[in-house]
Amino acid sequence: MAKVKKQAAVSCPVETTLRVIGGRWKVLIIHFLLHGTMRFGELTRSLGTISARTLSKQLRELEADGVVDRKDFGEIPPKVEYSLTALGRSLEPILQSMEAWGTAVETRR
């Protein structure tokens, strides 16, 4: 029987946020999904250097946290679409602020 990895207790809401959207790829996945529903291949092309294994893992984690919705059409060849849930869409102003901050930093260089 496989051991279940237990999540450590979270000490503050910022830590919760970082647990859900932290890392190199999750914010970028959310960024692209803010523009609309995408298929796996579209996300792969948009993200550039991400491996299929990594993208699958990140999408599964975002789905488990209620940020991304996965719709499997049950077709051959497989057709699966990813979109943001209401919780995922609620991250839009945060990502807009991050974009504005990043632009300000870039213009200072």
C-alpha positions in Angstrom: 0.0 0.0 0.0 1.4 3.4 -0.9 2.0 6.0 1.8 -0.1 9.1 1.6 2.0 12.3 1.8 0.6 14.5 4.5 0.5 18.2 4.0 2.3 20.3 6.6 0.1 22.8 8.5 0.1 26.2 6.8 1.1 29.1 9.0 -0.4 31.9 6.9 -2.5 32.7 3.8 0.5 33.8 1.8 2.0 30.3 2.3 -1.2 28.7 1.1 -1.2 30.9 -2.0 2.4 29.9 -2.7 1.7 26.3 -2.2 -1.1 26.4 -4.8 0.5 28.6 -7.5 4.2 28.6 -6.6 6.9 27.2 -8.8 8.1 27.9 -12.3 5.1 26.8 -14.3 1.8 27.1 -12.4 1.5 30.9 -12.7 2.3 30.7 -16.4 -0.3 28.0 -17.0 -2.8 30.2 -15.2 -1.7 33.2 -17.3 -2.4 31.4 -20.5 -5.7 29.9 -19.4 -6.9 33.3 -18.5 -7.2 33.9 -22.2 -9.5 30.9 -22.6 -9.8 27.1 -22.7 -6.8 25.3 -24.1 -5.8 21.8 -25.0 -2.7 20.1 -23.7 -0.7 20.7 -27.0 -1.6 24.4 -27.0 -0.4 24.8 -23.5 2.8 22.9 -24.3 3.5 25.2 -27.3 2.6 28.4 -25.3 4.9 27.4 -22.4 7.9 26.5 -24.7 10.4 24.4 -22.8 8.1 22.5 -20.4 8.1 18.7 -20.7 4.9 16.8 -21.1 5.5 15.0 -17.8 6.0 18.3 -16.0 2.9 19.9 -17.6 0.8 16.9 -16.7 1.9 17.0 -13.1 1.3 20.8 -12.8 -2.1 20.5 -14.3 -3.1 17.6 -12.0 -2.0 19.7 -9.0 -3.9 22.7 -10.1 -6.9 20.6 -10.7 -6.6 19.0 -7.3 -6.5 22.5 -5.7 -9.6 23.6 -7.6 -7.9 26.1 -9.8 -8.1 24.2 -13.2 -11.0 22.2 -14.7 -10.1 19.2 -16.9 -12.7 18.2 -19.5 -12.1 14.8 -21.1 -14.3 14.2 -24.1 -13.6 10.4 -24.1 -12.7 10.3 -27.7 -10.0 8.5 -29.7 -7.6 10.2 -30.3 -7.9 11.8 -26.8 -9.4 15.2 -26.6 -8.9 17.0 -23.3 -9.5 20.7 -22.6 -8.3 22.7 -19.6 -9.9 25.9 -18.3 -9.9 27.9 -15.1 -12.5 27.4 -12.4 -14.0 30.4 -10.7 -11.3 30.1 -8.1 -8.7 30.1 -10.9 -10.2 33.2 -12.5 -10.1 35.0 -9.2 -6.3 35.0 -9.6 -6.6 37.4 -12.5 -6.0 40.6 -10.6 -3.1 39.1 -8.8 -1.4 38.1 -12.1 -2.2 41.5 -13.5 -0.4 43.1 -10.5 2.5 40.7 -11.0 2.7 41.7 -14.7 2.7 45.4 -13.8 5.4 44.9 -11.2 7.5 42.9 -13.6 7.2 45.6 -16.3 8.2 48.3 -13.7 11.3 46.2 -12.8 12.2 45.7 -16.4 12.0 49.4 -17.2 14.4 50.2 -14.3 17.2 48.1 -15.9 
